[in-house]
Amino acid sequence: MCATLTVDDEGKRVLNTNGKEIGVVRDVDAGVAYVEPGPEMAESIKSRLRRNREIADGMENYRLDEDHIDEITEHEIRLQRF
């Protein structure tokens, strides 16, 4: 699916393919979401997403490009298997 990220997606939960919440979208800029990881974000997912060089408030943020997304709903973003 070709998902389009907008500022309306800020604050949405990010779910893995099993439906577990792995983080929350903190910012969207030019079709890229910056996700604050939750405790369920596996190292395998972190290694596939690029860490944002700027760390806000001491928290790591990971760059989530549109090509990693399977579906965007009103309240959540579901990742593709990758």
N, CA, C and O atoms as CSV, one atom per row, in Angstrom:
chain,resi,resn,atom,element,x,y,z
A,1,MET,N,N,0.853,-1.185,0.000
A,1,MET,CA,C,0.000,0.000,0.000
A,1,MET,C,C,0.889,1.235,0.000
A,1,MET,O,O,1.936,1.250,0.647
A,2,CYS,N,N,0.491,2.229,-0.696
A,2,CYS,CA,C,1.217,3.496,-0.706
A,2,CYS,C,C,0.487,4.440,0.250
A,2,CYS,O,O,-0.507,5.068,-0.113
A,3,ALA,N,N,0.994,4.526,1.462
A,3,ALA,CA,C,0.374,5.367,2.479
A,3,ALA,C,C,0.938,6.777,2.379
A,3,ALA,O,O,2.086,6.973,1.980
A,4,THR,N,N,0.120,7.749,2.743
A,4,THR,CA,C,0.566,9.134,2.757
A,4,THR,C,C,0.480,9.660,4.180
A,4,THR,O,O,-0.604,9.742,4.758
A,5,LEU,N,N,1.632,10.015,4.739
A,5,LEU,CA,C,1.686,10.541,6.096
A,5,LEU,C,C,1.477,12.049,6.091
A,5,LEU,O,O,2.013,12.759,5.240
A,6,THR,N,N,0.692,12.531,7.050
A,6,THR,CA,C,0.444,13.957,7.210
A,6,THR,C,C,0.549,14.311,8.688
A,6,THR,O,O,0.674,13.427,9.536
A,7,VAL,N,N,0.499,15.598,8.994
A,7,VAL,CA,C,0.541,16.027,10.402
A,7,VAL,C,C,-0.648,15.488,11.189
A,7,VAL,O,O,-0.593,15.427,12.418
A,8,ASP,N,N,-1.717,15.096,10.507
A,8,ASP,CA,C,-2.867,14.504,11.189
A,8,ASP,C,C,-2.526,13.153,11.819
A,8,ASP,O,O,-3.267,12.662,12.670
A,9,ASP,N,N,-1.407,12.550,11.405
A,9,ASP,CA,C,-0.997,11.256,11.936
A,9,ASP,C,C,-0.175,11.374,13.219
A,9,ASP,O,O,0.124,10.364,13.857
A,10,GLU,N,N,0.188,12.587,13.598
A,10,GLU,CA,C,0.937,12.779,14.836
A,10,GLU,C,C,0.090,12.318,16.016
A,10,GLU,O,O,-1.098,12.629,16.102
A,11,GLY,N,N,0.712,11.575,16.921
A,11,GLY,CA,C,0.016,11.051,18.092
A,11,GLY,C,C,-0.577,9.673,17.898
A,11,GLY,O,O,-1.054,9.069,18.860
A,12,LYS,N,N,-0.560,9.158,16.673
A,12,LYS,CA,C,-1.120,7.827,16.431
A,12,LYS,C,C,-0.170,6.747,16.924
A,12,LYS,O,O,1.051,6.901,16.911
A,13,ARG,N,N,-0.777,5.650,17.360
A,13,ARG,CA,C,-0.006,4.485,17.777
A,13,ARG,C,C,0.547,3.788,16.538
A,13,ARG,O,O,-0.105,3.762,15.494
A,14,VAL,N,N,1.736,3.231,16.651
A,14,VAL,CA,C,2.342,2.454,15.574
A,14,VAL,C,C,2.330,0.998,16.011
A,14,VAL,O,O,2.834,0.655,17.080
A,15,LEU,N,N,1.744,0.137,15.164
A,15,LEU,CA,C,1.597,-1.275,15.497
A,15,LEU,C,C,2.437,-2.135,14.559
A,15,LEU,O,O,2.579,-1.822,13.377
A,16,ASN,N,N,2.998,-3.232,15.100
A,16,ASN,CA,C,3.715,-4.171,14.244
A,16,ASN,C,C,2.708,-5.075,13.542
A,16,ASN,O,O,1.500,-4.880,13.677
A,17,THR,N,N,3.190,-6.051,12.803
A,17,THR,CA,C,2.289,-6.919,12.037
A,17,THR,C,C,1.443,-7.820,12.925
A,17,THR,O,O,0.444,-8.375,12.465
A,18,ASN,N,N,1.828,-7.975,14.199
A,18,ASN,CA,C,1.058,-8.782,15.148
A,18,ASN,C,C,0.052,-7.954,15.934
A,18,ASN,O,O,-0.657,-8.483,16.789
A,19,GLY,N,N,-0.013,-6.651,15.647
A,19,GLY,CA,C,-0.963,-5.784,16.331
A,19,GLY,C,C,-0.481,-5.233,17.656
A,19,GLY,O,O,-1.261,-4.621,18.386
A,20,LYS,N,N,0.814,-5.438,17.991
A,20,LYS,CA,C,1.362,-4.885,19.226
A,20,LYS,C,C,1.825,-3.458,18.986
A,20,LYS,O,O,2.445,-3.150,17.968
A,21,GLU,N,N,1.512,-2.589,19.949
A,21,GLU,CA,C,1.964,-1.206,19.852
A,21,GLU,C,C,3.465,-1.163,20.091
A,21,GLU,O,O,3.959,-1.666,21.100
A,22,ILE,N,N,4.186,-0.554,19.151
A,22,ILE,CA,C,5.643,-0.472,19.278
A,22,ILE,C,C,6.135,0.957,19.441
A,22,ILE,O,O,7.323,1.180,19.674
A,23,GLY,N,N,5.234,1.930,19.322
A,23,GLY,CA,C,5.626,3.317,19.477
A,23,GLY,C,C,4.497,4.262,19.138
A,23,GLY,O,O,3.370,3.851,18.864
A,24,VAL,N,N,4.834,5.556,19.164
A,24,VAL,CA,C,3.865,6.616,18.888
A,24,VAL,C,C,4.518,7.633,17.958
A,24,VAL,O,O,5.683,7.992,18.134
A,25,VAL,N,N,3.752,8.095,16.962
A,25,VAL,CA,C,4.257,9.117,16.044
A,25,VAL,C,C,4.317,10.446,16.781
A,25,VAL,O,O,3.301,10.938,17.270
A,26,ARG,N,N,5.505,11.022,16.858
A,26,ARG,CA,C,5.686,12.305,17.540
A,26,ARG,C,C,5.700,13.476,16.574
A,26,ARG,O,O,5.348,14.594,16.948
A,27,ASP,N,N,6.105,13.227,15.326
A,27,ASP,CA,C,6.223,14.318,14.363
A,27,ASP,C,C,6.133,13.738,12.964
A,27,ASP,O,O,6.566,12.611,12.724
A,28,VAL,N,N,5.571,14.509,12.037
A,28,VAL,CA,C,5.542,14.143,10.624
A,28,VAL,C,C,6.042,15.331,9.836
A,28,VAL,O,O,5.593,16.461,10.031
A,29,ASP,N,N,6.992,15.057,8.931
A,29,ASP,CA,C,7.563,16.115,8.112
A,29,ASP,C,C,7.872,15.558,6.734
A,29,ASP,O,O,8.634,14.600,6.605
A,30,ALA,N,N,7.291,16.149,5.713
A,30,ALA,CA,C,7.547,15.789,4.309
A,30,ALA,C,C,7.377,14.291,4.051
A,30,ALA,O,O,8.228,13.667,3.418
A,31,GLY,N,N,6.281,13.718,4.541
A,31,GLY,CA,C,5.991,12.313,4.281
A,31,GLY,C,C,6.791,11.331,5.112
A,31,GLY,O,O,6.827,10.143,4.794
A,32,VAL,N,N,7.431,11.802,6.169
A,32,VAL,CA,C,8.214,10.948,7.053
A,32,VAL,C,C,7.700,11.125,8.477
A,32,VAL,O,O,7.545,12.247,8.958
A,33,ALA,N,N,7.437,10.003,9.145
A,33,ALA,CA,C,7.011,10.048,10.541
A,33,ALA,C,C,8.212,9.775,11.430
A,33,ALA,O,O,9.070,8.957,11.098
A,34,TYR,N,N,8.267,10.461,12.554
A,34,TYR,CA,C,9.302,10.222,13.551
A,34,TYR,C,C,8.622,9.595,14.753
A,34,TYR,O,O,7.762,10.203,15.389
A,35,VAL,N,N,9.027,8.358,15.053
A,35,VAL,CA,C,8.347,7.531,16.041
A,35,VAL,C,C,9.171,7.442,17.320
A,35,VAL,O,O,10.365,7.141,17.291
A,36,GLU,N,N,8.512,7.709,18.437
A,36,GLU,CA,C,9.110,7.477,19.742
A,36,GLU,C,C,8.843,6.013,20.072
A,36,GLU,O,O,7.686,5.610,20.189
A,37,PRO,N,N,9.904,5.207,20.226
A,37,PRO,CA,C,9.691,3.775,20.440
A,37,PRO,C,C,9.130,3.475,21.816
A,37,PRO,O,O,9.439,4.148,22.800
A,38,GLY,N,N,8.301,2.453,21.858
A,38,GLY,CA,C,7.809,1.937,23.119
A,38,GLY,C,C,8.612,0.706,23.502
A,38,GLY,O,O,9.483,0.276,22.745
A,39,PRO,N,N,8.332,0.134,24.666
A,39,PRO,CA,C,9.093,-1.030,25.125
A,39,PRO,C,C,8.926,-2.259,24.233
A,39,PRO,O,O,9.754,-3.169,24.279
A,40,GLU,N,N,7.875,-2.297,23.429
A,40,GLU,CA,C,7.626,-3.453,22.565
A,40,GLU,C,C,8.334,-3.359,21.211
A,40,GLU,O,O,8.230,-4.280,20.401
A,41,MET,N,N,9.053,-2.257,20.953
A,41,MET,CA,C,9.741,-2.143,19.668
A,41,MET,C,C,10.973,-3.043,19.700
A,41,MET,O,O,11.923,-2.796,20.442
A,42,ALA,N,N,10.935,-4.072,18.895
A,42,ALA,CA,C,12.017,-5.049,18.854
A,42,ALA,C,C,13.258,-4.461,18.195
A,42,ALA,O,O,13.179,-3.550,17.370
A,43,GLU,N,N,14.389,-5.002,18.577
A,43,GLU,CA,C,15.655,-4.566,17.979
A,43,GLU,C,C,15.650,-4.789,16.475
A,43,GLU,O,O,16.272,-4.024,15.737
A,44,SER,N,N,14.955,-5.829,16.005
A,44,SER,CA,C,14.904,-6.095,14.563
A,44,SER,C,C,14.209,-4.968,13.810
A,44,SER,O,O,14.590,-4.649,12.683
A,45,ILE,N,N,13.202,-4.369,14.417
A,45,ILE,CA,C,12.522,-3.229,13.792
A,45,ILE,C,C,13.403,-1.995,13.881
A,45,ILE,O,O,13.532,-1.251,12.910
A,46,LYS,N,N,14.011,-1.773,15.043
A,46,LYS,CA,C,14.892,-0.618,15.210
A,46,LYS,C,C,16.020,-0.641,14.186
A,46,LYS,O,O,16.410,0.400,13.657
A,47,SER,N,N,16.541,-1.832,13.910
A,47,SER,CA,C,17.661,-1.923,12.976
A,47,SER,C,C,17.244,-1.610,11.541
A,47,SER,O,O,18.083,-1.223,10.728
A,48,ARG,N,N,15.964,-1.770,11.221
A,48,ARG,CA,C,15.482,-1.484,9.868
A,48,ARG,C,C,15.053,-0.023,9.694
A,48,ARG,O,O,15.032,0.499,8.579
A,49,LEU,N,N,14.714,0.620,10.799
A,49,LEU,CA,C,14.341,2.034,10.765
A,49,LEU,C,C,15.574,2.849,11.116
A,49,LEU,O,O,16.398,2.429,11.928
A,50,ARG,N,N,15.692,3.993,10.509
A,50,ARG,CA,C,16.843,4.843,10.803
A,50,ARG,C,C,16.568,5.698,12.023
A,50,ARG,O,O,15.510,6.315,12.150
A,51,ARG,N,N,17.531,5.722,12.907
A,51,ARG,CA,C,17.381,6.555,14.092
A,51,ARG,C,C,17.544,8.010,13.674
A,51,ARG,O,O,18.436,8.354,12.898
A,52,ASN,N,N,16.674,8.850,14.198
A,52,ASN,CA,C,16.755,10.273,13.931
A,52,ASN,C,C,17.963,10.821,14.669
A,52,ASN,O,O,18.150,10.527,15.849
A,53,ARG,N,N,18.780,11.607,13.997
A,53,ARG,CA,C,19.987,12.143,14.630
A,53,ARG,C,C,19.654,13.104,15.760
A,53,ARG,O,O,20.407,13.197,16.730
A,54,GLU,N,N,18.554,13.811,15.655
A,54,GLU,CA,C,18.161,14.732,16.719
A,54,GLU,C,C,17.297,13.973,17.710
A,54,GLU,O,O,16.261,13.420,17.341
A,55,ILE,N,N,17.709,13.946,18.939
A,55,ILE,CA,C,16.959,13.254,19.971
A,55,ILE,C,C,16.271,14.303,20.830
A,55,ILE,O,O,16.927,15.098,21.502
A,56,ALA,N,N,14.944,14.297,20.802
A,56,ALA,CA,C,14.153,15.299,21.522
A,56,ALA,C,C,13.901,14.834,22.950
A,56,ALA,O,O,13.524,13.685,23.177
A,57,ASP,N,N,14.106,15.712,23.894
A,57,ASP,CA,C,13.823,15.441,25.308
A,57,ASP,C,C,14.477,14.153,25.791
A,57,ASP,O,O,13.923,13.467,26.650
A,58,GLY,N,N,15.654,13.811,25.250
A,58,GLY,CA,C,16.365,12.620,25.674
A,58,GLY,C,C,15.814,11.317,25.137
A,58,GLY,O,O,16.303,10.245,25.494
A,59,MET,N,N,14.797,11.389,24.281
A,59,MET,CA,C,14.187,10.175,23.727
A,59,MET,C,C,14.678,9.939,22.309
A,59,MET,O,O,14.806,10.875,21.519
A,60,GLU,N,N,14.951,8.681,21.996
A,60,GLU,CA,C,15.294,8.325,20.624
A,60,GLU,C,C,14.024,8.387,19.783
A,60,GLU,O,O,12.940,8.042,20.252
A,61,ASN,N,N,14.167,8.822,18.565
A,61,ASN,CA,C,13.078,8.785,17.611
A,61,ASN,C,C,13.562,8.047,16.381
A,61,ASN,O,O,14.715,8.199,15.978
A,62,TYR,N,N,12.696,7.249,15.780
A,62,TYR,CA,C,13.044,6.480,14.600
A,62,TYR,C,C,12.247,6.979,13.408
A,62,TYR,O,O,11.063,7.295,13.516
A,63,ARG,N,N,12.924,7.042,12.271
A,63,ARG,CA,C,12.333,7.540,11.041
A,63,ARG,C,C,11.522,6.431,10.393
A,63,ARG,O,O,12.040,5.347,10.125
A,64,LEU,N,N,10.251,6.706,10.142
A,64,LEU,CA,C,9.342,5.748,9.528
A,64,LEU,C,C,8.913,6.299,8.182
A,64,LEU,O,O,8.102,7.223,8.113
A,65,ASP,N,N,9.458,5.730,7.106
A,65,ASP,CA,C,9.103,6.160,5.765
A,65,ASP,C,C,7.791,5.519,5.343
A,65,ASP,O,O,7.403,4.479,5.876
A,66,GLU,N,N,7.119,6.129,4.401
A,66,GLU,CA,C,5.822,5.646,3.929
A,66,GLU,C,C,5.896,4.226,3.370
A,66,GLU,O,O,4.912,3.491,3.450
A,67,ASP,N,N,7.032,3.820,2.809
A,67,ASP,CA,C,7.126,2.487,2.222
A,67,ASP,C,C,7.180,1.373,3.273
A,67,ASP,O,O,7.142,0.199,2.904
A,68,HIS,N,N,7.269,1.701,4.575
A,68,HIS,CA,C,7.233,0.712,5.651
A,68,HIS,C,C,5.815,0.479,6.166
A,68,HIS,O,O,5.598,-0.391,7.009
A,69,ILE,N,N,4.854,1.246,5.667
A,69,ILE,CA,C,3.500,1.242,6.216
A,69,ILE,C,C,2.558,0.397,5.370
A,69,ILE,O,O,2.542,0.489,4.143
A,70,ASP,N,N,1.773,-0.430,6.062
A,70,ASP,CA,C,0.746,-1.228,5.402
A,70,ASP,C,C,-0.581,-0.482,5.367
A,70,ASP,O,O,-1.272,-0.476,4.349
A,71,GLU,N,N,-0.935,0.152,6.497
A,71,GLU,CA,C,-2.249,0.803,6.590
A,71,GLU,C,C,-2.223,1.931,7.607
A,71,GLU,O,O,-1.573,1.833,8.648
A,72,ILE,N,N,-2.939,3.002,7.291
A,72,ILE,CA,C,-3.149,4.105,8.232
A,72,ILE,C,C,-4.645,4.194,8.488
A,72,ILE,O,O,-5.442,4.335,7.561
A,73,THR,N,N,-5.015,4.109,9.767
A,73,THR,CA,C,-6.428,4.249,10.133
A,73,THR,C,C,-6.591,5.534,10.941
A,73,THR,O,O,-5.650,6.315,11.084
A,74,GLU,N,N,-7.768,5.734,11.454
A,74,GLU,CA,C,-8.050,6.948,12.223
A,74,GLU,C,C,-7.187,7.061,13.481
A,74,GLU,O,O,-6.852,8.165,13.911
A,75,HIS,N,N,-6.826,5.902,14.075
A,75,HIS,CA,C,-6.133,5.932,15.363
A,75,HIS,C,C,-4.774,5.259,15.365
A,75,HIS,O,O,-4.055,5.345,16.361
A,76,GLU,N,N,-4.397,4.590,14.279
A,76,GLU,CA,C,-3.151,3.838,14.298
A,76,GLU,C,C,-2.513,3.699,12.923
A,76,GLU,O,O,-3.136,3.928,11.886
A,77,ILE,N,N,-1.249,3.315,12.962
A,77,ILE,CA,C,-0.476,3.043,11.747
A,77,ILE,C,C,0.053,1.624,11.883
A,77,ILE,O,O,0.716,1.289,12.865
A,78,ARG,N,N,-0.244,0.799,10.897
A,78,ARG,CA,C,0.224,-0.598,10.913
A,78,ARG,C,C,1.381,-0.757,9.952
A,78,ARG,O,O,1.320,-0.326,8.800
A,79,LEU,N,N,2.437,-1.384,10.444
A,79,LEU,CA,C,3.622,-1.600,9.634
A,79,LEU,C,C,3.467,-2.818,8.727
A,79,LEU,O,O,2.710,-3.743,9.022
A,80,GLN,N,N,4.204,-2.794,7.617
A,80,GLN,CA,C,4.329,-3.958,6.751
A,80,GLN,C,C,5.327,-4.910,7.394
A,80,GLN,O,O,6.114,-4.528,8.259
A,81,ARG,N,N,5.271,-6.130,6.955
A,81,ARG,CA,C,6.314,-7.075,7.363
A,81,ARG,C,C,7.550,-6.728,6.566
A,81,ARG,O,O,7.498,-6.643,5.339
A,82,PHE,N,N,8.645,-6.528,7.241
A,82,PHE,CA,C,9.896,-6.216,6.520
A,82,PHE,C,C,11.079,-6.820,7.227
A,82,PHE,O,O,12.213,-6.667,6.775
